[in-house]
Amino acid sequence: MRKLAAAFIFSTVFVLNIFAQDNWSRYAWGTYDREGFSVLLPTIPEQIARENGDQGISAFLLNEFITYQAIFRDGVTKAEFDKQITEWRNLIGGAGAPLGNKERERELELNRQTKEISVCGFSGIEFGNSNSVQRVFFVDNRLYRVWVTGANKSNPKVTKFLESFTLINPWEKWKGIRTNEPSESSGFDTGDRVTFEAGVCKNIGKTETKKRVAKLPRNSALRLISKPSAKYPEEAKKKGIQDTVSLRVTFLKDGSIGEITVVKGINKEMDESAINAAKLIKFEPQRKDGKFITITKTIEYNFAIY
């Protein structure tokens, strides 16, 4: 059975040298059941897998201190997407000396100047400042982010990277790249080799993807997308303290976590650990009569030594 997990394999056209720079090759990442992405990178990338659900690839150009990233995150609501955009537009990317208040405000003002863009027929936005630039897309509850820190579009390499990004079905074999198609030893079927046409986006099944934006149900229960584990305090673990913390968590209709209160606690340190974990919960709000609503539910965190 094909695994639904994301994966990627390097392009076959480069020399395996971890110190190679400016050796641009095309890489791809995605899941077998829907579109992913393809992008040009100047050196061998590393895998990204974050607790918030981000997955993709990142490459660091050592001789220029430029970082290139391309990721996606599944199960994102429109409210979460809008909130994330606001957060990113208030960040200043890139390394360097700390900025003064005036310089920081100038950089933030640059970040707030957004530009509408499109890839494979899907709209997105671009924004940046003197030391970073990013493009963000929202496709069928999947967030895509293409981000550079350490330079902006005045650097032709940054433009090359940004404009090479395209949505594709990575379970196909493409001329010039090897994506996350299964290996011969796995017993999986292999894809067909076709010509890579980044600007045409023929292979993502665009019509099918757009049609999947189905009519939302009028009523649906709260759906937890991710529930990070609470960190087990070392002192409590050493003392062998095992128990459960029960919290009353308010899930706001805008997709964010509201008030959290302790219903049944253990001690201050373990209660705070549970609260901090609850703050990171990702969810789709409960829907009633076609509208999202705010509700409160009890969430438990178990601390046990195995």
N, C-alpha and C positions, 0 to 999 in steps of 0.2 A: 504493500500500500504506500502510495506517495505520502511523504511527510508534508504537513502544512507549514512547517517551520521555515523561516527565511534562511537563505544561505547564498554564498557567492564563491566563485572560483576565478582566479586571475586570468587575464588575457594571455593567450599563448604566444603573443608576438614580442614580449619583452624578455630581457635577460634577467634572471633571478639574482638581483644584486641589491641588498637593502640600503646600500649607500648611493644608488643611482638617483640622479636628480634630473628634472626636465625630460624625463623619458615618458612622454604622454602616451597613454594607452586607454582603451575604453573598458569600463567595468560595469557590471549590472548587479542589481539586488532586487528581490521581491518575494512574493509568495506564489505558490503554484496555482492558487484559485482565482487570482485577479492580477491587475497590472502592477508592475513595479517601476523601477527607473533604470536608466543607463546614463553614464556620464564619463567625460574624459578627465583623467587625473595625471599629474606629472610624475608620480612615483608610486610605488606599491602601497596600497592603503591598508589601514587596520580596521578591524570590525568594531562597530559601535553597538552596544546592547545596554541600555540604561534601565533603571528601575521604573521610570515613568512610561516605558513602552517604546521609546525611541530605538530604532534599529537601522543600520545602514553602514556607511564606510566613511573614513576620514584619512586624509593624507597631509603630511607636514613637509613643506619644502624648506629643508634645513638651511640652505645657503641664503634664503631671503626671509626666513621666519614667517612664512605664510601658511595658514592652515585652511584646507578645503574640506568641507563636510557636505554629505548628502544623506538625508535620513527620511524615514516616514514613521508615522505613529497611527496605529489602528484604533477604532472605537472612539473617535473624537466627535463630540457633539458640536453643533454650530456655536453654542454659547461658550464652550471650552476653547474653540478655535479663536473666537473674537477676543477672549480673555488672554489667550497666549500671545496673540499679535500685539495687544496693548503692552504686555510684559516685555516682549522682545524689542519693541520700539523705544522702551525706556532703559535699554541696556546699551552700553558703549563697548563694542568689541575691540580686540587688539591689545597688544602689550605696549608698555612704555611707562614713562613717569606719570605719577598721579596728576590729574587735571585740577586746575583751579575752578572756582565756581563759574566764572565767565566762559572758560573753555568748555567745561562740561555742558553748560546750557547751550552753547553753540553746537556741540556735537549732537545733543538731544534734538535740537531744532532741525538738524539735517536728517536725523532718523525719522522725524514726523512727516517728512516730505515724501509721500508714497507715490508710486507709479504703477498703473495697471499694466499687466503683462498677460501673455497667454502661452501655454504649451500644449500641444496636441489637442487644441480646441477647448482646453480647460483654463479658466481665468485664474489669475493670481495677482499678488502685489509684490513690488520690489521697494526696498528702502535700505538706507545705509548712512555712513558718515565718513569721515576722513580716513578711518582705519578699518572699516568693515563694510560688507554689503551682503544682503540676503534676499532670496526670493522664496515666497511661501504660497502653497496651493492647497486647496481643500477639495478633495474628490471622493464623493460617496463615503463620508465619515472617515476618510484617511487624510491625515495632514502630511504634506511633503515640505521639507525645508532644505534649501540649497544655500550654504552659508560660507563666506570667506572672512577670515580675520587676519589682520596684518597688512592689508592693502585694500584699495577700492578699485573702481572701474577705470581709473586712469592707468592702471597696470593692464597691458593687453592679455596677460596670462589669466587674470581674473575674469575678463570678458570671455575669453576662450572657454574657461570652465563653466561659467554661467550659461552661455549659449549652447553648450554641448548637452545640457541636461534635457532628457526627454522621457516620457512615460513609455514603457514597453511591457510586453509579456516575457519575463525572463526565463520561462520554461520553453523557449524556442532557442535554437542555435542560430547565431548570427555571424556573418562574415566579419572577421577581425576581432571577435570577442568569444570567450567562453563564459557563459553565465551560470546560473545555478541549475543547469540541467543535470539529471542523475548520471552517475558514472556507470561504465559498462559492468563493473563488478556488483552493482546493487540489484541488478535484475529489473530495473525500471525501463520503460520505453524511452527512446530518445527522440528529440524534436527534429524537425526538418531544417536544413540549412537554406537560408534565404539571404538576399542582399540587405545590408543595413541601410535604412533610409530614415535617419533621425528626424528630418523635417516633415516627413509625411505621416509618421506614427500609424502606419497601416496595421501593425500587429497587436494593438492593445484591445481590439474589439470595442472601439469607442462607443458605438451605438449601444452595445450591450451594457457597458458601464453606466452610461447615462440613464438607460432604462431602469437600472437597479435602484435609482432614487425613487423608491416606491412610495405609495400613499401611506402616511403614517397612521397607526391605529389611534382611535379616539381615546382608548383607555389602555394603559399598560402599567405594570408594576415597576418599582425602582429596580434598576439593573446595575449591579456592581461590575465595573469593567476590570478594576484591579484593586486589591486590598493588600498593601505591603505589610509584611510581618513587623511586629514590635521588637525592638532590640532588647535582648535579655541583659539586664544590668549585671556586670561581672560580680559585684559584691553579693547580689542576691543569688547568683548561680553558685558562688563559693559556699554560701550558707545553706544551699539546698532548698531555697524558698520556691515552692511550686503552687500556683493557684491561677485563678482567672480574674481578669479585670473586665467588668461590664460597663459600657459607656452608652449614654443617650446622645446620639449624633443627629444633628439637623442637616438634612440634605436639601439645599436651596434649589429653587426652580431654575436658577441661572447656571446650574452645573457645578457650583462651588460648595465647600463644606462650611456650615455655619457654627452655631454654638455646640460645644461638647461638654457634657457633664458626667461625672463619675457616679454610677449607680451602685457599684460594688467594687471597692478598691482593695489593694494589697498593702502597699506603702507608697510614699510620695514618689520615689524614684521609678518604681514599676508603673504606677499610675501615669506619670508624665511620659514614660516611654510609649504606653498604649495610646495616649492622646496625640503624641507626635506622629505615630503611625496612622491614626485615623484621619489626621489632617491631609495625608497624602492619598487618600482613597479617590479613585477615579470612578465616575458613575454616570449613568443616564437617568435624569430625574423621572419621577413617576408622572404619568400623563393621565389627566382626567378631562373628559369632554373635549379632547383635542388640544388641551393646553397643559404645559408642564406645571407642576405644583410643588410646594415645599412640604416635606414630611419629616418626622422624627422617628428614628428606629434605634433599637438596642443592638449594639455591636460588641462582640466579645473577643478578647485576646487572651490566649492560653499561654502560660509560662510553665514549661515542663522540661525536665532533664531526661534525655533518652540514653 
